[in-house]
Amino acid sequence: MAVVIDHLYKAYEEKNGEMQYVLNDLNLTMEKGEFICVLGKSGCGKSTLLNCLAGYLKPDKGVIAVDGTPINGPGPERGVVFQQHALFPWRTVLKNVQFGLEIKGIKTARETAMKYIDMVGLNGYENKFPSGLSGGMAQRVGIARALANDPEVLLMDEPLGALDALTRDSMRREIERIWKLTEKTILFITHSVPEAVFLADRVIILNKGKIQLDQKIDLPRSRNINDPRFTTYVQQFESAITGVSSDSVITE
């Protein structure tokens, strides 16, 4: 298993003498190379789960292990991509991507960085600064920077949320292509149900800090959003999130 989350609890506040858990006895296992998308209403615990996996938050109870090793903080085996690309504005694309490698003292930092710049389709832009990039291009740099450290697991917190519709659509296909090339294990947080159906091997829906639904997506790649089966999955997940019944709900 790439990731095992065992009886995870995380609370932010106490009410009437009782802890209010954002994550409440959550259990999840991710296989190596699996692409999991996490859906749910705002406040359901999606970003908290990702931040616990990243090591930015310490769980109150429970264990998270990557390749059998419990995590106790951030580590190179987990790469993170956020909604806002968080690039260093004073560093070029190349310098941003090779930043983590430089810190490690890796002599082939430039060559490795160029490999991933090419992988995300930005060859020729390596000397550009973030201010000269579009939103989609900046997110590609963020993905390349995360991949350059060769993490076992890639954690993506709504990385396409700030993009316009056309860019978002092309970036979904780009992320799918990169995932196929790298075979990374990916946990991807999103508010978009169609995005989750397009990208995921499995969709997880969180509700009140627990897993409400864990559904495999049995559709060939690359997926056609006009396929009736695609629509059926979308309707199922929207129904589960909103609580509104649908005549097109499918079961395991």
Disulfide bonds with the S-S distance in Angstrom:
none
